[in-house]
């Protein structure tokens, strides 16, 4: 796979507080990259920098060999789609209206959606199984239903890269698997590059082609799950006792927490 995004020695943070320090790595076109790490390690900050939302203080991020932050917002909105952990709507929109928002980067001010735009939105809703919710108000939906609608909106953008920031964090296991199965299918069948922040190490192990482990704002390890999710690495970074063995079905690492008995 050709290189899509190149991160070269970036440092990034907020006001006078540094978060990321000298981070470098590459993402190939069509890859499914998972970003993991303890709370405060810089996962969401890195995702914001990669998605053109937070410019690094030092270093450079290249997208298709071009400085990411020299590309216009319109171009970025056509190539990148972002699914946040939580989405708040201050006004009551229907699910259909939310899905159609994904066509905004392709429209001029006050321009109405074309038949093609409507068809793209409808297909995105079909893929995400949200057509049945079409006329419902977005704020009336459950957390799992709402997250699927936000993914439908992202797909309506027809992105080349899909960013997701802990999209399953507030969901039951059924919705977690449903969303990650869908994202994996989009990655494989539509060749969308996926960059996702996950807290659950076992979900990262099962779904991601490559895992980037952050620790204290720096890259601790990057590579396949088998190389990153070792008990030594997890215990060192998360300060937690674990047992790692092979999932008998997938062959991927499976992590079990070990309760530390009191002396």
ZAVO-872476 format. One line per field, with one value per residue (C-alpha): x, y, z; residue number from 1. Coordinates in Angstrom, 3 decimals, always signed. Layout:
<rs>
x [X; ...] $
y [Y; ...] $
z [Z; ...] $
i [NUM; ...] $
</rs>
This chain:
<rs>
x [+0.000; +1.315; +1.970; -0.979; -0.079; +3.425; +3.891; +7.344; +8.541; +5.408; +4.910; +1.468; -0.563; -2.897; -1.847; +1.414; +0.736; +2.557; +0.819; +2.575; +6.367; +8.413; +5.870; +6.734; +5.050; +3.369; -0.121; -0.589; -3.532; -6.331; -4.914; -6.994; -4.934; -5.901; -4.552; -4.429; -2.868; -3.665; -5.820; -3.883; -1.388; -2.410; -4.747; -7.443; -4.839; -3.084; -6.397; -7.148; -3.725; -4.107; -7.582; -6.573; -8.128; -5.044; -1.905; +1.348; +3.692; +6.659; +7.138; +4.939; +2.113; +2.050; -1.034; -0.330; +3.154; +1.643; +1.704; -1.685; -2.080; -1.535; -4.654; -7.929; -10.745; -13.037; -10.550; -10.078; -13.851; -14.161; -11.386; -11.699; -14.715; -14.655; -16.854; -16.495; -17.110; -20.179; -22.168; -24.456; -27.157; -28.467; -31.384; -33.728; -32.885; -34.338; -32.027; -32.405; -31.286; -28.252; -27.218; -27.543; -25.131; -22.388; -22.902; -22.137; -18.476; -19.740; -22.346; -22.046; -23.669; -27.485; -27.250; -29.837; -28.865; -29.056; -30.666; -27.163; -26.610; -29.904; -29.025; -25.603; -27.198; -29.827; -27.199; -25.152; -28.241; -28.935; -25.382; -25.668; -29.195; -30.590; -33.163; -35.867; -35.021; -35.186; -37.928; -37.045; -35.541; -31.827; -32.092; -34.767; -32.447; -30.490; -26.722; -26.145; -28.689; -27.279; -23.730; -24.871; -26.491; -23.245; -21.401; -24.041; -23.356; -19.620; -20.153; -22.285; -19.106; -17.621; -14.363; -11.057; -10.083; -12.442; -11.409; -13.231; -12.613; -13.714; -16.972; -18.024; -17.189; -20.775; -22.343; -23.308; -21.320; -23.928; -23.669; -19.872; -19.556; -22.155; -20.273; -16.825; -18.041; -19.473; -16.248; -14.181; -16.494; -16.127; -12.364; -12.265; -14.989; -14.808; -11.051; -11.564; -8.507; -9.599; -7.877; -9.617; -8.980; -10.017; -9.828; -10.673; -7.439; -9.247; -11.363; -8.204; -6.532; -9.398; -10.174; -7.009; -4.356; -1.836; -1.814; -0.064; +0.514; +1.007; +2.588; +3.118; +2.736; +5.223; +5.018; +5.836; +5.242; +3.624; +2.913; +0.584; -1.350; +0.962; +3.959; +2.333; -0.009; +2.486; +2.044; +5.396; +4.408; +0.902; +2.098; +4.832; +2.557; -0.738; +0.836; -1.602; -1.061; -2.432; -2.408; -2.100; -2.922; -4.072; -7.738; -8.500; -10.779; -8.919; -5.379; -5.101; -3.829; -6.520; -5.908; -7.210; -6.826; -5.337; -6.619; -3.765; -4.349; -3.605; -0.617] $
y [+0.000; +3.491; +6.002; +8.333; +10.338; +11.033; +12.441; +13.936; +14.876; +16.769; +18.417; +19.660; +20.945; +23.601; +27.108; +26.540; +22.873; +20.405; +17.063; +15.374; +15.304; +14.461; +12.034; +10.384; +7.572; +6.780; +5.665; +3.769; +4.186; +1.783; +0.990; +0.523; +2.226; +2.076; +4.629; +3.416; +4.568; +5.534; +8.555; +11.751; +10.131; +12.355; +10.110; +12.698; +15.420; +13.283; +12.583; +16.319; +17.048; +14.313; +15.511; +19.155; +20.494; +21.274; +22.492; +21.135; +23.636; +21.832; +19.271; +18.568; +16.275; +15.446; +14.184; +12.843; +14.428; +17.859; +19.772; +18.984; +22.488; +24.119; +22.385; +24.339; +23.507; +22.629; +20.118; +18.618; +18.357; +16.369; +13.933; +13.691; +12.807; +12.911; +10.919; +12.317; +10.534; +12.686; +14.921; +17.624; +19.236; +22.565; +22.452; +19.605; +18.117; +15.047; +12.122; +12.827; +16.434; +15.315; +12.807; +15.467; +17.739; +15.513; +17.071; +20.623; +20.546; +19.954; +22.750; +26.492; +28.845; +28.523; +25.833; +23.056; +19.410; +17.709; +14.346; +12.846; +14.367; +12.913; +9.491; +9.529; +10.408; +7.713; +5.089; +6.099; +5.654; +2.275; +1.106; +2.212; +0.810; +4.233; +4.665; +3.455; +6.458; +8.958; +11.232; +10.854; +13.772; +13.237; +14.129; +11.469; +8.608; +6.262; +6.698; +3.745; +4.965; +8.496; +7.241; +5.298; +8.473; +10.417; +7.707; +7.986; +11.731; +11.017; +8.542; +11.098; +13.173; +10.329; +10.548; +8.969; +8.988; +8.329; +9.507; +8.146; +9.281; +6.506; +5.935; +3.003; +4.378; +4.846; +1.896; -1.637; -4.493; -5.155; -1.615; -1.648; -4.705; -3.397; -0.118; -1.681; -4.361; -1.592; +0.454; -2.624; -3.368; +0.216; -0.091; -3.321; -2.772; +0.985; +1.273; +4.027; +4.587; +4.381; +6.072; +5.292; +5.998; +3.090; +2.426; -1.267; -3.109; -6.276; -4.375; -2.705; -6.104; -7.667; -4.851; -2.858; -3.713; -1.637; -0.235; +2.901; +2.938; +6.366; +6.889; +10.319; +12.044; +9.891; +6.792; +3.788; +1.163; +0.876; -2.250; -5.271; -6.259; -9.224; -6.887; -4.110; -5.921; -7.952; -8.334; -6.613; -3.542; -3.292; -3.677; -1.094; +1.533; +0.949; -0.042; -2.961; -6.710; -8.581; -11.969; -12.005; -15.086; -15.911; -15.670; -19.235; -17.968; -14.976; -15.711; -12.105; -11.206; -11.268; -9.372; -10.393; -8.173; -9.826; -8.878; -8.049; -9.751; -7.832; -9.101] $
z [+0.000; -0.843; +1.913; +2.580; +5.699; +6.988; +10.489; +10.953; +14.436; +15.521; +18.886; +19.792; +22.738; +24.144; +25.266; +27.133; +27.877; +25.593; +24.943; +22.018; +21.867; +18.758; +17.283; +13.949; +11.990; +8.669; +7.620; +4.386; +2.033; +2.995; +6.435; +9.606; +12.335; +16.004; +18.491; +22.093; +25.343; +28.944; +29.775; +29.120; +26.764; +23.817; +21.779; +21.025; +20.525; +17.905; +16.161; +16.034; +14.540; +11.905; +10.944; +10.306; +13.545; +15.643; +13.922; +15.379; +17.008; +15.501; +12.780; +9.785; +8.703; +4.998; +3.184; -0.310; -0.009; +0.653; +3.954; +5.498; +6.886; +3.486; +2.118; +2.097; +4.519; +1.605; +0.197; +3.642; +4.207; +0.983; +1.893; +5.695; +7.841; +11.646; +14.034; +17.574; +20.842; +21.541; +19.203; +20.597; +18.465; +19.773; +17.347; +16.574; +13.169; +11.571; +10.902; +7.171; +7.645; +9.650; +6.977; +4.266; +6.165; +4.807; +1.358; +2.551; +1.354; -2.202; -2.251; -2.844; -0.314; -0.447; -3.126; -2.869; -2.937; -6.309; -6.990; -6.805; -3.342; -2.123; -3.506; -1.817; +1.542; +1.127; +0.293; +3.358; +5.504; +3.925; +4.661; +8.302; +8.706; +9.613; +6.815; +9.191; +11.423; +8.552; +9.926; +13.626; +15.545; +16.167; +19.873; +20.415; +19.470; +21.714; +21.924; +19.572; +17.003; +17.102; +16.551; +13.480; +12.101; +12.637; +10.717; +7.952; +7.802; +7.596; +4.737; +2.884; +2.642; +0.549; +2.543; +1.701; +5.399; +8.311; +11.798; +14.844; +18.430; +20.809; +18.874; +21.094; +24.539; +25.797; +23.999; +24.996; +23.506; +20.809; +19.438; +19.819; +17.596; +15.125; +14.658; +14.402; +11.992; +9.812; +9.957; +9.078; +6.144; +4.868; +5.194; +3.193; +0.588; -0.002; +0.638; +3.207; +5.394; +9.046; +11.994; +15.267; +18.950; +21.178; +24.908; +24.695; +23.903; +22.833; +20.287; +18.969; +18.719; +16.747; +14.300; +13.618; +11.006; +12.926; +16.455; +17.685; +21.448; +23.005; +26.398; +27.951; +24.601; +22.692; +20.519; +22.681; +19.981; +16.573; +14.562; +14.343; +17.475; +18.060; +18.366; +20.394; +22.784; +24.789; +28.527; +29.152; +27.139; +28.601; +32.180; +31.619; +30.005; +31.860; +35.221; +35.388; +35.664; +32.637; +31.018; +27.220; +25.228; +21.700; +20.776; +19.600; +16.814; +15.367; +16.539; +17.788; +21.281; +23.972; +27.220; +30.640; +33.682; +36.751; +40.162; +42.476; +45.793; +48.987; +50.961] $
i [1; 2; 3; 4; 5; 6; 7; 8; 9; 10; 11; 12; 13; 14; 15; 16; 17; 18; 19; 20; 21; 22; 23; 24; 25; 26; 27; 28; 29; 30; 31; 32; 33; 34; 35; 36; 37; 38; 39; 40; 41; 42; 43; 44; 45; 46; 47; 48; 49; 50; 51; 52; 53; 54; 55; 56; 57; 58; 59; 60; 61; 62; 63; 64; 65; 66; 67; 68; 69; 70; 71; 72; 73; 74; 75; 76; 77; 78; 79; 80; 81; 82; 83; 84; 85; 86; 87; 88; 89; 90; 91; 92; 93; 94; 95; 96; 97; 98; 99; 100; 101; 102; 103; 104; 105; 106; 107; 108; 109; 110; 111; 112; 113; 114; 115; 116; 117; 118; 119; 120; 121; 122; 123; 124; 125; 126; 127; 128; 129; 130; 131; 132; 133; 134; 135; 136; 137; 138; 139; 140; 141; 142; 143; 144; 145; 146; 147; 148; 149; 150; 151; 152; 153; 154; 155; 156; 157; 158; 159; 160; 161; 162; 163; 164; 165; 166; 167; 168; 169; 170; 171; 172; 173; 174; 175; 176; 177; 178; 179; 180; 181; 182; 183; 184; 185; 186; 187; 188; 189; 190; 191; 192; 193; 194; 195; 196; 197; 198; 199; 200; 201; 202; 203; 204; 205; 206; 207; 208; 209; 210; 211; 212; 213; 214; 215; 216; 217; 218; 219; 220; 221; 222; 223; 224; 225; 226; 227; 228; 229; 230; 231; 232; 233; 234; 235; 236; 237; 238; 239; 240; 241; 242; 243; 244; 245; 246; 247; 248; 249; 250; 251; 252; 253; 254; 255; 256; 257; 258; 259; 260; 261; 262; 263] $
</rs>
